[in-house]
Amino acid sequence: MAQISWKGKRVVIIGAARQGLALARYLSTHGATVILNDRRTPQQLIKEMESLAPYQIEWVTGGHPLNILNPHPEFLFVSGGVPLDNPLVTFARENHIRLSNDTQVFMEAAPCKTVGITGSAGKTTTTTLLGRMAQAGASGKYGHIWIGGNMGDPLINYVDEMSPTDLAILEISSFQSELMTSAPNVAAILNITPNHLDRHGTMEAYTTAKANIIKFQTSADCAILGRDGPGAWGLAANLRSHLYSFGFSPLPAGQDGAYIENEKFYLRDGGKITRLPVEDHIELRGDHNRLNVLAACTIAHAAGFGAEAMLAGVKDFRGVSHRLEFIRTWHGAHWYNDSIATAPERTIAAIKSFSGPLILLLGGRDKDLPWEELAKLVHQRVDHVVIFGEAAGKIQTALGQLTPGSKPYSLTRVEKCQDAAASASRLAQPGYSVLFSPGGTSYDEFKDFEERGERFTKWVLEFSETQQ
């Protein structure tokens, strides 16, 4: 797709978070007439307005008035946190105003090869691993390695600095992919399981949003699909690009992809089998992280990296912040921050990575997701549960009545996240692990899961030795 000339075009951006701010800078720099809209007040947007002060941008704050779409702009850009039933979005669709977002603009402008990674779980860890592998193996193959998207900085911030010899690696959320009409050269869908149904409404709509990163690929591109679940694997039949798969399940005969045999990692491509010597160097907890490593290796191969780069990326990698992140040992218990767990499925994976006595902190805001499978696992594996936040009532209903003498042995319900940390401190004892893996989003108390994780970590680090 030809790159769009933005000079003189009137555009409206909804949402002044990091994606909207980055896009506003880019479009203004390239000559567009930019209107940036946010429902927050100017007093709440002081830092954001200061960051864009050097640019010619019109601000409309305090709501989403329809008159900013009159006269009609050529584009309405929707930031990731903005629901698609926003009145401005509805008006734009009814009046054939083009919808887009920062990821789509980046894909059209990027001069280099691109890799996009999405999935209901594991995409940040997999993207980070792939970035490490790419940086280790870039010499002689690529110029600069750029890593960002849904994690870190939006890469639209740097697209003007990129050259054709570079490689851009993006984590892509369903909020970003739902408006995409361009595809990365290498696109991976790790898994598709219930998530963000409060945004997408149905699993069909959610799957369709995820599938956009492979939908627009050509025969010159590569797609990587997780084959252990029907969500991602069910998309294999309609691919136009070359397929690689990964999973614990056997690699189908005649197909290319990665697999594990006798605890060893392998990759098969065109009948050639390559040993991937990474399994002894994985320092991440849980089978789900072994699968993330296998996924990263598969994507790295599709992007042209060898086993040595994969090994270098895995060595000494202890995970990313807020993902089963060890905080400290206090009162003899090991405390972990897994604030990234914003869906019950992620909490399930976290619980399965522990084998000893466990205290679990659950809560936040629900995303219209089922909690019953998690509740069943809690009754099997968790010793004590602390629930908090807006979703506490729904979680408590899913857990049902406790049975004396059976797990969980106690259930504590509190209002705020900090109260949950304090309650867990009274339950902690030697030999236990305390797992902060909420299963809900952070938006009932915090701006995002990172702020929630940082606060939880701060509270735990502030526990004194005399605290009871």
Buried (B, 14 or more C-beta within 10 A) or exposed (E): EEEBEBEEBBBBBBBBBBBBBBBBBBBBBBEBBBBBBBBEEEEEBEEBBEBBEEBEBEBBBBEBEEEBBEEBBBBBBBBBBBEBEBEBBEBBEEEEBBBBBBBBBBBBBBBBBBBBBBBBBBBBBBBBBBBBBBBBBBEEBBEBBBBBBBBBBBBBBBBEEBEEEBBBBBBBBBBBBBBBBBBBBBBBBBBBBBBBBEBBEEBEBBBBBBBBBBBBBEEEBBBBBBBBBEBBBEBBEEBBBBBBBBBEBEBEEEBBBBBBEEEEBBBBBEEEEBEBBBBEBBEBBBEBBBBBBBBBBBBBBBBBBBBEBBBBBBBEBEBBEBBBBEBEEBBEBBBBBBBBBBBBBBBBBBBBBBEEBBBBBBBBBBBEBBBEEBBEBBBEBBBBBBBBBBBBEBBBEBBEEBEEEEBBBEBBBBEEBBBBBBBBBEBBEEEBBBBBBBBBBBBBBBEBBBBBBBBBBEBBEEBEEEEE
